């Protein structure tokens, strides 16, 4: 599958009435893609722009992007959350924040504090943030 076909399949799997599910063919195509890190940005965009979708805990997409932990994933996650904070990606940031040895540990906290202090951020997102210990 091409990158465009994979992204289309990821979008086609979006449903608000059920947990997000990816066909094995799509998961395999993502893993076999020549540079799967290229797909991380698209996955984060899908998560960030579809807050009503149940992506699972952690879910197939999170498993995929976390395969790039400490390989550039965290920087992309921070940028994605800045653009589109959702309950799911706030939870993803918290998963990263829990690793005290992560070099971006303080950056996660700065991101969360900036969201807390941003009047344009919804109460839903602020409540999600406050559900965690930072």
C-alpha positions as CSV (number, residue, x, y, z in Angstrom):
1,X,0.0,0.0,0.0
2,X,1.1,3.6,-0.7
3,X,1.2,6.2,2.1
4,X,-1.9,7.7,0.7
5,X,-3.7,4.4,0.7
6,X,-2.7,3.7,4.3
7,X,-3.9,7.1,5.4
8,X,-7.2,6.6,3.5
9,X,-7.6,3.2,5.3
10,X,-6.9,4.8,8.6
11,X,-9.6,7.5,8.0
12,X,-12.0,4.9,6.6
13,X,-11.8,3.1,9.9
14,X,-13.1,6.1,11.9
15,X,-16.4,5.4,13.6
16,X,-17.9,7.2,16.6
17,X,-20.1,4.3,17.7
18,X,-17.5,1.6,18.2
19,X,-13.8,1.2,19.3
20,X,-11.4,2.0,16.4
21,X,-10.4,-1.1,14.6
22,X,-7.8,-1.6,11.9
23,X,-7.8,-4.5,9.4
24,X,-4.7,-6.7,9.7
25,X,-3.9,-5.8,6.1
26,X,-3.6,-2.1,7.0
27,X,-1.5,-2.8,10.2
28,X,0.8,-5.0,8.1
29,X,1.1,-2.3,5.4
30,X,2.0,0.2,8.1
31,X,4.7,-2.0,9.5
32,X,6.1,-2.8,6.1
33,X,6.0,0.7,4.8
34,X,9.6,1.7,3.9
35,X,9.7,4.6,6.4
36,X,6.9,4.0,8.9
37,X,7.9,7.1,10.9
38,X,6.4,9.1,8.0
39,X,3.0,7.7,9.1
40,X,3.3,8.9,12.7
41,X,2.3,12.5,11.8
42,X,-0.8,11.3,10.0
43,X,-1.8,9.0,12.9
44,X,-1.4,11.9,15.4
45,X,-3.5,14.1,13.1
46,X,-6.3,11.5,12.9
47,X,-6.3,11.2,16.7
48,X,-6.2,15.0,17.2
49,X,-9.0,15.7,14.8
50,X,-11.4,13.0,15.9
51,X,-12.0,13.5,19.6
52,X,-15.3,11.6,19.6
53,X,-13.7,8.4,18.3
54,X,-12.8,5.7,20.9
55,X,-9.3,4.8,19.8
56,X,-8.9,2.2,22.7
57,X,-6.6,2.2,25.7
58,X,-4.1,2.3,24.3
59,X,-5.4,1.1,21.0
60,X,-3.8,0.1,17.7
61,X,-2.8,3.5,16.6
62,X,-1.1,4.3,19.9
63,X,0.7,1.0,19.8
64,X,2.0,2.0,16.4
65,X,3.2,5.5,17.2
66,X,4.7,4.4,20.5
67,X,7.0,2.1,18.4
68,X,8.8,5.3,17.7
69,X,9.2,6.3,21.4
70,X,12.5,8.2,21.8
71,X,12.9,8.2,18.1
72,X,11.0,11.4,17.3
73,X,7.5,10.4,18.3
74,X,7.4,12.6,21.5
75,X,8.2,15.8,19.6
76,X,5.5,15.1,17.0
77,X,3.1,14.3,19.8
78,X,3.8,17.6,21.6
79,X,3.2,19.5,18.3
80,X,0.0,17.6,17.6
81,X,-1.4,18.3,21.1
82,X,-0.6,22.0,20.7
83,X,-2.6,22.1,17.5
84,X,-5.5,19.9,18.6
85,X,-5.7,18.8,22.3
86,X,-8.1,15.9,22.8
87,X,-8.8,13.7,25.8
88,X,-7.0,10.8,24.0
89,X,-3.8,12.7,23.1
90,X,-3.6,14.3,26.6
91,X,-3.6,10.7,27.9
92,X,-0.9,9.9,25.4
93,X,1.2,12.8,26.7
94,X,0.7,11.6,30.3
95,X,2.0,8.1,29.3
96,X,5.2,9.8,28.1
97,X,5.4,12.1,31.1
98,X,5.4,9.1,33.4
99,X,8.8,8.1,32.1
100,X,10.9,10.3,34.4
101,X,14.0,9.5,32.4
102,X,12.5,10.9,29.1
103,X,14.6,13.8,28.0
104,X,11.4,15.7,27.2
105,X,9.9,15.2,30.6
106,X,9.8,18.9,31.4
107,X,8.6,19.7,27.9
108,X,5.5,17.6,28.5
109,X,4.9,19.5,31.7
110,X,5.3,22.9,29.9
111,X,2.9,21.8,27.3
112,X,0.3,20.8,29.9
113,X,0.8,24.1,31.8
114,X,0.3,26.1,28.7
115,X,-2.9,24.3,27.9
116,X,-4.1,24.8,31.5
117,X,-3.5,28.5,31.2
118,X,-5.0,28.9,27.7
119,X,-8.5,30.5,27.9
120,X,-9.3,29.1,24.5
121,X,-8.9,25.5,25.7
122,X,-12.2,23.8,26.5
123,X,-13.2,22.8,30.0
124,X,-13.4,19.2,28.8
125,X,-9.6,19.2,27.9
126,X,-8.8,21.0,31.2
127,X,-10.7,18.4,33.2
128,X,-8.9,15.7,31.3
129,X,-5.6,17.3,32.2
130,X,-6.6,17.6,35.8
131,X,-7.6,13.9,36.0
132,X,-3.8,13.1,35.9
133,X,-1.0,13.9,38.3
134,X,1.7,15.9,36.6
